[in-house]
Each structure stands twice: as structure tokens, then as C-alpha cells.
Amino acid sequence: MQSYKKEFAEFLVRAEALQFGEFTLKSGRNSPYFFNSSKFNTGPLIEELGRYYASAIEENAPNCSLIFGPAYKGIPLCVSAATALSSSLNQNIGYFFNRKEKKTHGDQGSLVGQLPLAKDSVVMVDDVFTDGLTKIESVAMIRELCGVKFTGVLVVLDRMEKNSLGRDAIADFEQITGVPVWSIITIREVCDYLKNREIDGHVVLDEDIFLKIEHYLEEHSVR
């Protein structure tokens, strides 16, 4: 596993964005772990998250020149990712995001930030991948407005689960849009690295929790 993934797994725990226990998800499933991206709610945390986005973008889309974040959660993510990637590559990486409602005065339009050009390699960043509908709409919108294609979509954590229809939402998205989906880390990578490992003097993922997640994935995993 890449070193940035190992550091990121520990970062998720320290930021309390990844918790282990018993949780009821929006889907109604009972999960032995929970990911909450709203925990990245301070300057230092969102800055550090941006560095991990940048590492994953460099690995998967080394020619990326522009980062898109779908409103609303994607807005701080694209800013922090573009900032970190610009610093890492020592070059200007742009960002842009969409408005939920089209503005009819001032700088009118649906998009804010550096508008993409045909030559740009554009990556979309978001926190998680659920049913993929919002991302499908975003891809269609940017293609219609700007005539550019996304190089890929990057999310924080891939839960590797079936959606409510029992299908792999990521595979469906890739088939519909032709755009690949990557993650900074997958739940299996998290478990393999954190199992019985001390983080700041505490083991957060012991054998019992590891087996609970394994059983959960046996029932709900698609990959």
C-alpha cells in the first residue's frame, strides 16, 4: 500500500471522520463503521485532506490541470485539492464548482471559478459515492456547458458496497459516463492497515471489529 494511504487511514481516525461501532446508515443497513466527512471542519483538517486528494490525483491523473467540486460539499474539497496540488507540482491548478441555482445578475451563469478549456484534464472530487446520480448529472452538465470530458472522479472512501438496487453504483456510473472512479482509500485497505495497529496509544480496529466488517462486506460488498 502506498505510504500516503497509510498516513490517510490514520488521519481518518485522528479526525474522527472514521468511527467503528454500530451505526444505522441512511440506507437502513446496520454498519460496523461510519464515515462522516463533516468532521473535516477546520482549516488544518481541510488543508491536510487536500494533500491526500493531491497525492491520489498525482497517482491516477498526473496531467490534471483543473479540479471540479459539485455543490455544496464538493466546494471546499476542490479548493483544498487544487491548493495542495498546485503546491506539490509547483504549477497553477485551477478549480471550479457549480451553483445550485443559476445566477441572473453580476457574473451570471451556473459555474464559478476557472472555466474549463478543451485542453484541460478535469478531475471531479467528492466525499463518497452513493447512487452516483448527482455525479452523472454533473458530468452531463459540464459536457453540455463546456464541451470537456472528465479524466476521472476521486472520492475519499470507497465503501465497496452494493447500492439499494443491489448493483455496483460505481460500475454503473463508469458504464454510463465512460469516466473512471478512484478513491483515496478503500474500506478493505483501511481494515488491512489498521487491524490491531495502535494509533496514539489505542487500537481502534481490533480482531473483533475487523471480523464484523469482513462479515458486513461479505453480505454487501460488490468488489
NORKASUL-V445166 format. One line per field, one symbol per residue. ss: DSSP state (~ for helix, > for strand, _ for the rest). phi: phi as a letter, one per 20 degrees, with the letter a starting at -180 (. if undefined). psi: psi as a letter, one per 30 degrees, with the letter a starting at -180 (. if undefined). A space follows every 10 residues. Layout:
ss=???
phi=???
psi=???
This chain:
ss=__~~~~~~~~ ~~~~___>>> >>>>_____> >>>>>_~~~_ __~~~~~~~~ ~~~~~~~~~~ _____>>>>_ __~~~~~~~~ ~~~~~~~~~_ ___>>>>>>> >>>_____>> >>>_______ _>>>>>____ __~~~~~~~~ ~~~~~~___> >>>>>>>>__ >_______~~ ~~~~~~~__> >>>>>>~~~~ ~~~~___>>_ _>>___~~~~ ~~~~~~~~~~ >__
phi=.fffffffgf fgffemfccd rcceegfnfe debbdcfffe ccgfffffgg ffgffffffe bfegcbcdcf fdffffffff fffffgffel bfdebbbdef cfedcmefpe dcoeffdgef dddedbeccd enffffffff fffffcmddf faccdfcefm dfefemdeff ffffffemdf dccfbdfffg ffeeglefdl nceecegffg fffffffged fdc
psi=kkefeeeeee eeeefgfklk bkkjleffkj kglkkjfffi gleeefeeee eeeeeeeeef ifgkfkkkjk keefefeeee eeeeeeeefh ljklllllke kkkglbillf kkajkklffk jkkkkleljc ffeeeeeeee eeeeefglkk elkklekjfh llafggljee eeeeeefgkl kllelleeee eeefjgkkjh gkjfiaeeee eeeeeeeeef kf.
